[in-house]
Amino acid sequence: MATKWGLIVEENHGYGRANKLWAPHVIGHLEGTHEQAMRALRKQARDFSPVHPTSPRRRRLYEQADGILLVVDGVTDTYHCRFSVAELIHDSADLEMG
């Protein structure tokens, strides 16, 4: 049985200092190897449009051992998103998983 990977992004949501929320979102699943999951994650990170900033000026992608960091400069501030792959070990909606 192939390993099932979750492709995950964590980014800021909300506006204003008091209303910002750092939240994870599953942006996809992939069955295969870790290398295949990382390839899919690279594509997702390149194509991803983060919530902030609303007027991006510059984008930089950095790959780390455990994922990818996207740094986006806006008009007044710099924001970041973290992308990672994680092995799905349990899903309550899937009766075949342990």
Phi, psi and omega in degrees: 000134181286152177284138178258125183249141171262135174260121191234139172238142174240128182209167177281141173231157179092171182231150181081152184300321184283341186253006180283139181227130177267116188224140176271150175219135174278119183258000177171169175229154179211136173259127181158209182270167176299320180297319178295320178295320178294322177299315178296321179295320178302315179297315178301316181295319179297321186268353188290137174249102182291160177298318181240145356279161180285335177234081182292141178251327184208141178234136175227135177247131177237127177264133177243172181302325185252009179163204186226141176247125175254123177245124183236122175271131175253191180295317186242349185206167177246137182235164178217158174227145175248133177246138178213159171250141180218137178289129177281114182253346176202138174217116184296342178276351183249108183289341182278343181277154179278000000 
